[in-house]
Amino acid sequence: MLEILMDNKNGNMWDVSEIASGLTWSTTRIGRPASIDLTLLHNGMYQAKEFDINNGDIIRVKYDGVNVFYGYIFSVKSNQDDIVTIKAYDQIRYLLVKDTYIFKETTASSIIKKIAEDFKLKIGRIDDTGYLIPSMVEDGQTLLDIIDKALTHTLINSQKNYVFFDDFGALSLRLVNDFVSGFYIGDKSLLTGYDYERDIESDTFNQIKLYRDNKKTGKRDIYQTQDSANIARWGLLQLYESVDENMNDAQINEKLTQLAELKNKETKSLKLEAIGDIRIRAGTYLHVIIGSLGIKQPMLVEDVKHRFNGADHKMTLTLKVI
């Protein structure tokens, strides 16, 4: 059962569970805050003089006693039928502002802590990512993009994948491996429909070219690796990017190898329609078994949308084959 509480920050706490006609909770692994969309029906409770809804108000959602969402209202709409629609985001929404940062020999976890401290955001469990990023110069970038870039550097160089999210009001960073579900979705378990896609469009590269501007020689050093077989099969798909000038040849060649392992393959994604389970959010490793596709493996949840309507709970998931 859904419990939806609103805090007007004026000393009043309101339980709006009974007047909510529908709620959607959305989480995305990278690049966006979690959000809820909530519709309230205008009835007797609205007549209470003290009750009001304003941007910035806190909204808290639980399901059968389990913490789901803690965030802040960013949009309130109403119409002639006295229906009010609310859009709220979790704390990560405040990381969409832009600023400039310079980091040297810093871990992604330290970067998160520094940004959170500067912008007075609450943090919870932040796992130590370990890998020291040589340097990051980010001028006028969103704070979330800076954090995502730091986590990408960590993945490429340490092969460790982390999920960054707001854990019911506190920023959290956890190893993806800590979020392996204890159940599966698929044949005879929750699944109601699916779409499966394999592509080489979104994140596939069969030639990796890295460059380093050499201040001593005044030239640009080029490092390159390619897969001739996949070039013949797919055409030339090149990734071209710079590396830190302080990296040595061995470090650059190691990065070449790591990028080739990550990028020189099809991107496979699976979209599922299923009966809802509140334990699933973006960043979860979910076991999937679909015999007709030959799939029997864990997959990483890229995004998930939970839809609640009375006792009905459904979810739509997009998963990535790792």
N, C-alpha and C positions, 0 to 999 in steps of 0.2 A: 504494500500500500504506500502511495506517495504521501510524504509530508512536505509541505511547502510553506516556509515561514518568511515573512518580510520584516525587515528592521528599518524603520523610518529615521533612525539615528536621533530620535527625539524622546527616547525612553519607552516607546511603544513597540511591541512585537506582535505581529498579526499572523494568524494561521489562515492561509487562503486556500488550503487543500480542497475544501468543499465547493468553492466557487470557480475552480480551475476546470475548464472544459477540455484542455489538451496541453501537453507539454512535450517539447522535443529537446533532447540533450545531445549536443554534437561535440566530438573531440577529433582533433587532427594531430598527427604525430609531429609534423614540422610546419612552421610558418604561420600558424593561426592560434588564437586563444580558444579554449573551450567556451561554449555558449549554450544558453537555453532560450527557447522561444516559448512563451507562455500566453495563453488566452484566458482571460477572466470574464465571467458573466456578471453583469451589473445586477445585484440583488440587495437584499436587506442589509448585508454587511456593509455595503457601500454607503448606507445612510448614516452610519456612525460618524459623528462629527470629527472625531480624531483621526479617522482613517484617510490616508492619502497615499498617492504613489508619485514619487519624484525620481528623476535621474540622480544616480549616486547612491540610492537606497541599496541596502544589502539584501540579497535573496539567498536562502539556504534550502537545499533540497536533499531529502533522504528517501530511501526506498526500503521498506521493511526494516527500518532501523540502521541501514547501511549508508554511510556518507556518500553522496553523489556529486553535489555541486555547491560551491560557495563563491558568490560573485557579486557584481554590482550592475545596477540597471543603467543602460546607456540609451534606451529609447522607449517611449511610451506613446502608443497610438490609441485613439478612441474613435468610435463612429456613431452614427445616428441611432443605432440599435443598442447603444450602451454596452458594446463589447470593447474591452480593453486588451490590447496586445502589447506584450513586454518583451524586450530583447535585453539580455544580460550577458556579461562576459566575466570570466574569472580574471585573476590578477595579471595574467600574461598579457591582457589587453594593454596594460600600461607599459609594456615593452615595445610597443609599436611606434613610440616616439623616436626621433633621430638625435644623434649626438656623435661626438668624435672621441675615439679612444686609441691609444697606442699601448700595446702590450709587448713585452720581451721576456722570453723564457718563462712563460706562464701556462698553467694548466687551464683547461676549459672550466673546471670546477671553481678555480680561483677567479676567473673572469665573471662567472655567474654571481659569485659572492660580492665582488667589487661593484658590479652594476646594481645589484639588489640594494646594497648599502647606500650607494649614491642616490638612488631613487626611492629610498625608504620603503622597500617592499619586504614582506615577510618571507623568510626562508625556513624550510624544514630540513629534511634529510638530503644532503648533497654528497653523493659518493665521490671519492677522490679518483679523478680520471688518470692521474699518474703522468701521462705524456706531456712533456714540456714543449709547447709550441714556440719555435724560435722567435717569431715576431708576427704581429698583426697590426697593421696601420689602417684604421677604419675611420674614414672622414665622412661625416654626414650620413651614416648608415643607421637603420633602425636597430634598436638594442637587441631585438629578437634575431635579426639577421646576423648580428655580431656573434651572438651565442650559438646560433646554428652553424656558422662558419667554424667556430672553435670546435664544435662537436664533430664536424666533418673532417677537420684536420686530425682529430683524435682517432676517428674511425679508420682513416686511410693509413695512419702511421702506427697504430697499435692493434688494429683489427678488433677493437672493442666498440660495441654499439651501445649508446646511452639514449634514454628517453627523458626528455625535459618536460615537466608538466606542473600544473598547480594541483597540489594534493589537499583539497578542501580548505583552501585559504593559505597555503604555504608552498612556495616554490620548491620543487623537488627534482633531483637528478638521480636516476637509477640505471643500473645495467639492464639492458633489455632481457638478458637471461634470467633476471629475477622475476620477470613477469610472464612466465610460462604457465598457461592455464592448466588446470587439473582435469579438464574434460575436453571433448571434441565436438565440432560441428560438422555435419555431413549426413551421410546415409543413416537414416533412422534416428537422427539426433538434431533437433531444432531447425534444420534446413528446410526452407520452403521454395527456394529458387536460386539460380546462379548465372553469372556471365563470366567467361574465362577469356583472357586476352594475352597474346604474346606479341611484343613489338620491339623494333630496333630504332624507334623514333625518339623516345623520351630520354634515355640515359645509357645508350649503347655506343661504344667507341672501340674500333679495332686498330687504330693507330694513335699512340700517345706521344705527344711532343711537348717537352718541358724546356723552358729557356731560363737562363740566368744571365743578367747583365753584369759583365766582368769589368769592374772599374779599373783594374790594373792594366788590362789590354785594350780597353775601350771597345771591346767587341761583345757580341751576344753569343754565349755558349749554348749549344743545342744538344739535347739528350732525347733519344727517340727509340721507341720499340713498336713493332707492328705484328699482326697476325695475317700472313699472306693468304691463308686458306679462307679466313672470314672476310677478307677484303674481296676475294674472288666471288664469294657467296653473296655478300651484302653491298658491295661497293665500299669506297673509302669513307670511313666515318672517323674524323680526327678530333681529338681533344687537345687543345693548345692552351697552355697556361704557364705562368711564371712560377719560379720557386724563389725562396729566400736567398739572398746573395751570400749569406753566411753558411749555407749548406755545402758540404763537400761532395766530391764525385760519388763516393760510396752511398751517401744518404740520398742523393738524387736518383741514383740507379735503383736503390731499394724502393723509393717512391714510385718509380716507373713500373716496377714489378707489381707493387700493390695496386696501383691504379688499373693495370691490365687485368688483374684478377677480379677486380670489382666491376669494371666497365665492359670488358670484352665478352659480352653474353647478352642474350635476349633478356628484356625486362618482361617478367610475367606477373600479371595481376589477376586477381579473382574478386569479383563482386558477389556478395552473398545477401540473400534475403532470408531472415530467420526469426524464429520466436525469440523475444528479448531475454537477455541475461545481463544483469547489471554489472557483473564482474568484468565485462569486456569493455575496454576503452582503447583509444589509440596508443600504440606502443606495446600492446600485449602480444606475446607469442601464443598463437592459437592453433591447436591441433585440428587438422582438416582431413576428413576421409570422404572422398567422392570417387567411387569405383569407376563410373563411366568416363572420368577424366584421368584415371590412373594416379590420382593424388592420394597420398597417405603420408603426411608430413606436417611439421609445424610451419606456420606462416606468420609474418609480422603484420599486425593490423595497422594500416596507414591512416584510416579514418573510420569512424563509426557514428551512426546517428540512431539514437534510441527514441522511439515515439511511444508516448503514453496517452491512452484515451480511456478513461475509466479503468476497468480491470484488464484492458487489452494492452499488451506490451510487445512491440515488434522492433526489429533493428535491421539496418542496412550497413554492411561492412565492405570496405575495400581492403584487400590484403595483398601483400607483396611476397613473392616467393624468394627466399634467401638461399 
